[in-house]
Amino acid sequence: MQETPIEHLVLRGLVRKLIAKDLISTDDLRAILLEAAVHQDVVGGQQTPQAARTAVEEDLLPAFLGPPSS
């Protein structure tokens, strides 16, 4: 099991609280994460838009929103 730094846990908790209080929407969060992912440095330059979208939808958004409710 990989340990997550406390800063990441605090940030996730804060984002979840903001969404729960309707201060930001999941679309707002998606846009913020996409902007960050596009500008993430990878070997050879910036992330491609499609790779950034995939990273947001498959990895980042679920990490911030938590597991889907049943």
C-alpha positions as CSV (number, residue, x, y, z in Angstrom):
1,M,0.0,0.0,0.0
2,Q,1.4,3.4,-1.0
3,E,1.3,6.1,1.6
4,T,-0.3,9.4,0.7
5,P,1.3,12.6,2.0
6,I,-0.8,14.5,4.6
7,E,-1.1,17.5,2.2
8,H,-2.8,15.3,-0.4
9,L,-5.3,14.0,2.2
10,V,-6.1,17.5,3.4
11,L,-6.6,18.8,-0.1
12,R,-8.9,15.9,-1.0
13,G,-10.9,16.5,2.2
14,L,-11.2,20.2,1.5
15,V,-12.4,19.6,-2.1
16,R,-14.9,17.1,-0.9
17,K,-16.3,19.6,1.7
18,L,-16.5,22.4,-0.9
19,I,-18.5,20.1,-3.2
20,A,-20.7,18.9,-0.4
21,K,-21.5,22.5,0.5
22,D,-22.2,23.3,-3.2
23,L,-19.4,25.9,-3.2
24,I,-17.8,24.2,-6.3
25,S,-19.3,21.8,-8.7
26,T,-17.8,18.6,-10.0
27,D,-17.6,20.4,-13.4
28,D,-15.5,23.1,-11.7
29,L,-13.3,20.5,-10.2
30,R,-12.9,18.7,-13.5
31,A,-11.9,22.0,-15.2
32,I,-9.4,22.8,-12.5
33,L,-7.9,19.3,-12.7
34,L,-7.8,19.4,-16.5
35,E,-6.0,22.7,-16.5
36,A,-3.4,21.3,-14.1
37,A,-3.0,18.0,-16.0
38,V,-2.5,19.8,-19.4
39,H,0.4,21.8,-17.9
40,Q,2.0,18.8,-16.1
41,D,5.5,18.2,-17.4
42,V,6.1,14.8,-18.8
43,V,9.1,13.4,-20.6
44,G,9.4,15.4,-23.8
45,G,7.1,18.3,-22.8
46,Q,3.6,19.0,-21.7
47,Q,0.8,16.4,-21.5
48,T,-1.4,16.1,-24.7
49,P,-5.0,17.3,-24.2
50,Q,-6.3,13.7,-24.7
51,A,-3.9,12.2,-22.2
52,A,-4.7,15.0,-19.7
53,R,-8.5,14.3,-20.1
54,T,-7.9,10.6,-19.6
55,A,-5.8,11.2,-16.5
56,V,-8.5,13.5,-15.1
57,E,-11.4,11.1,-15.8
58,E,-9.7,7.8,-14.8
59,D,-7.3,8.9,-12.0
60,L,-7.7,12.4,-10.6
61,L,-11.4,13.0,-10.5
62,P,-12.1,9.7,-8.7
63,A,-9.3,10.4,-6.2
64,F,-10.9,13.7,-5.3
65,L,-14.5,12.6,-5.3
66,G,-14.0,9.3,-3.6
67,P,-15.6,6.0,-4.5
68,P,-18.9,6.1,-6.4
69,S,-22.1,5.9,-4.2
70,S,-24.2,2.8,-4.8
